[in-house]
Amino acid sequence: MPFTPLHLGPALAFGLPLRKYLHLPTFIVANVVLDVEPLLVMMLRLNYPLHGYLHTFLSAVAVGLLLGYVMFRVNKPLKGFYSKLQLETNKTLTLKSFFAAGIFGTALHVLFDSLLYSEMHPFFPYLANPMLNFHMSTVSVYLLCVYLGILGLTWYAILFAYSLFKKR
């Protein structure tokens, strides 16, 4: 998606209910990190597809694992911040939870983008995009992300309000 914030909708809607099992901050970052590729292509005016090699499931797994490891390593100093924002529960998550969040987040990104962009090869080295859906309009995918964003933000607001009420 050209508008990376649209990926935050699915990240919140799917990540919040799973935050006891997946590290939510990692899942959120994983849902947007792949858009570094189109950003660099546009900024540097590269002769390269907007959604190239990073937008494959193979790369998504590699990036997700790397991101999961990095987020695991920096988690300790950020844990209090995450908890105040209700992004983490009191449950201590394992490295496996960070890896899973990274992989599922980047794969979700590839899944949503592969429905839209003909230049993508999500199953690289297979050079086709069988997920490209000409019957599904770009607007409908964007609207799905917006609706998921509304659902996720509503869920987040309820969680946050509940945490404030619980402190009283």
C-alpha positions as CSV (number, residue, x, y, z in Angstrom):
1,M,0.0,0.0,0.0
2,P,1.4,3.4,-0.8
3,F,0.0,4.7,2.5
4,T,1.8,2.7,5.2
5,P,-0.6,3.8,7.9
6,L,-3.3,1.6,6.3
7,H,-1.2,-1.4,7.5
8,L,-1.7,-0.3,11.1
9,G,-5.4,-1.2,10.9
10,P,-4.8,-4.9,10.4
11,A,-1.9,-4.7,12.9
12,L,-4.1,-3.4,15.7
13,A,-7.2,-5.5,14.8
14,F,-5.3,-8.8,14.7
15,G,-2.5,-7.9,17.1
16,L,-4.5,-6.6,20.1
17,P,-6.4,-9.9,20.7
18,L,-3.2,-11.8,20.4
19,R,-1.0,-9.7,22.6
20,K,-0.8,-12.3,25.3
21,Y,0.9,-14.6,22.7
22,L,2.6,-12.2,20.3
23,H,4.7,-9.2,21.2
24,L,2.4,-6.5,20.0
25,P,5.0,-3.7,19.4
26,T,7.0,-6.1,17.2
27,F,3.8,-7.1,15.3
28,I,2.9,-3.4,14.7
29,V,6.4,-2.6,13.5
30,A,6.5,-5.7,11.3
31,N,3.3,-4.6,9.6
32,V,4.9,-1.4,8.3
33,V,8.7,-2.1,8.1
34,L,8.6,-3.6,4.6
35,D,7.4,-0.2,3.2
36,V,11.0,1.0,3.6
37,E,11.5,-0.6,0.2
38,P,9.0,1.6,-1.7
39,L,10.0,4.6,0.3
40,L,13.6,4.2,-0.8
41,V,12.6,3.5,-4.4
42,M,10.6,6.7,-4.5
43,M,13.1,8.9,-2.6
44,L,16.1,7.7,-4.5
45,R,14.3,7.4,-7.8
46,L,15.6,3.9,-8.3
47,N,14.9,1.8,-11.4
48,Y,13.4,-0.9,-9.3
49,P,9.8,-2.0,-8.6
50,L,8.1,-0.3,-5.7
51,H,7.2,-3.7,-4.3
52,G,10.3,-5.8,-5.0
53,Y,12.2,-8.5,-3.2
54,L,11.2,-7.3,0.3
55,H,7.6,-7.8,-0.6
56,T,7.9,-11.6,-0.9
57,F,6.9,-14.2,1.7
58,L,10.5,-15.5,1.6
59,S,11.9,-12.1,2.5
60,A,9.1,-11.5,5.0
61,V,10.2,-14.5,7.0
62,A,13.8,-13.3,7.0
63,V,12.9,-9.7,7.9
64,G,10.4,-10.9,10.5
65,L,13.0,-13.1,12.2
66,L,15.6,-10.3,12.2
67,L,13.1,-7.7,13.5
68,G,11.8,-10.2,16.2
69,Y,15.4,-10.6,17.4
70,V,16.1,-6.9,17.5
71,M,12.9,-6.1,19.3
72,F,13.6,-8.9,21.8
73,R,17.0,-7.4,22.5
74,V,15.6,-3.8,23.0
75,N,12.5,-4.9,24.9
76,K,13.9,-4.7,28.5
77,P,14.4,-0.9,28.5
78,L,11.1,-0.3,26.7
79,K,8.9,-2.7,28.6
80,G,7.6,-0.1,31.0
81,F,6.7,2.3,28.2
82,Y,4.9,-0.5,26.3
83,S,3.0,-1.5,29.5
84,K,1.8,2.1,30.1
85,L,0.5,2.2,26.5
86,Q,-1.3,-1.2,27.1
87,L,0.8,-2.7,24.3
88,E,2.1,-5.5,26.6
89,T,0.5,-7.6,29.3
90,N,2.3,-8.5,32.5
91,K,3.1,-11.9,31.0
92,T,6.7,-12.3,30.0
93,L,7.0,-13.4,26.4
94,T,9.6,-15.7,25.0
95,L,11.9,-15.0,22.0
96,K,9.6,-17.3,20.1
97,S,6.8,-14.8,20.6
98,F,8.9,-12.0,19.2
99,F,9.9,-14.2,16.2
100,A,6.2,-15.1,15.6
101,A,5.1,-11.5,15.8
102,G,7.8,-10.5,13.3
103,I,7.0,-13.2,10.8
104,F,3.2,-12.9,11.0
105,G,3.4,-9.1,10.8
106,T,5.6,-9.1,7.7
107,A,3.6,-11.9,6.1
108,L,0.3,-10.0,6.7
109,H,1.9,-7.0,5.0
110,V,2.8,-9.1,2.0
111,L,-0.7,-10.7,1.9
112,F,-2.5,-7.3,1.8
113,D,-0.1,-5.8,-0.7
114,S,-0.2,-8.8,-3.0
115,L,-3.9,-8.4,-3.5
116,L,-3.2,-5.0,-5.1
117,Y,0.1,-4.8,-7.0
118,S,0.9,-6.6,-10.2
119,E,4.7,-6.0,-9.9
120,M,4.8,-8.2,-6.7
121,H,6.0,-11.7,-6.8
122,P,4.9,-12.9,-3.3
123,F,6.0,-16.5,-3.9
124,F,9.4,-15.6,-5.3
125,P,11.2,-17.3,-7.0
126,Y,7.9,-18.1,-8.7
127,L,7.5,-15.0,-10.9
128,A,3.8,-14.5,-10.8
129,N,1.3,-13.0,-8.4
130,P,-1.5,-15.6,-8.1
131,M,-3.0,-13.5,-5.3
132,L,-3.6,-10.5,-7.5
133,N,-7.3,-10.1,-7.5
134,F,-8.7,-8.0,-10.3
135,H,-12.2,-8.6,-9.0
136,M,-11.3,-6.9,-5.7
137,S,-10.9,-3.2,-6.2
138,T,-8.1,-1.2,-4.6
139,V,-10.7,0.8,-2.8
140,S,-12.2,-2.3,-1.2
141,V,-8.8,-3.4,0.2
142,Y,-8.1,0.1,1.5
143,L,-11.6,0.2,3.1
144,L,-11.0,-3.2,4.7
145,C,-7.8,-1.8,6.2
146,V,-9.7,1.3,7.4
147,Y,-12.5,-0.8,9.0
148,L,-9.9,-3.0,10.6
149,G,-8.2,0.2,11.9
150,I,-11.5,1.4,13.4
151,L,-12.0,-1.9,15.0
152,G,-8.4,-2.0,16.3
153,L,-8.6,1.6,17.6
154,T,-11.9,0.9,19.3
155,W,-10.5,-2.2,21.0
156,Y,-7.4,-0.2,22.0
157,A,-9.5,2.7,23.5
158,I,-11.5,0.2,25.5
159,L,-8.3,-1.5,26.8
160,F,-6.8,1.8,27.7
161,A,-10.0,3.1,29.4
162,Y,-10.3,-0.2,31.3
163,S,-6.7,0.1,32.5
164,L,-7.3,3.6,33.8
165,F,-10.6,2.5,35.5
166,K,-8.8,-0.5,37.0
167,K,-6.2,1.8,38.6
168,R,-8.8,3.7,40.6
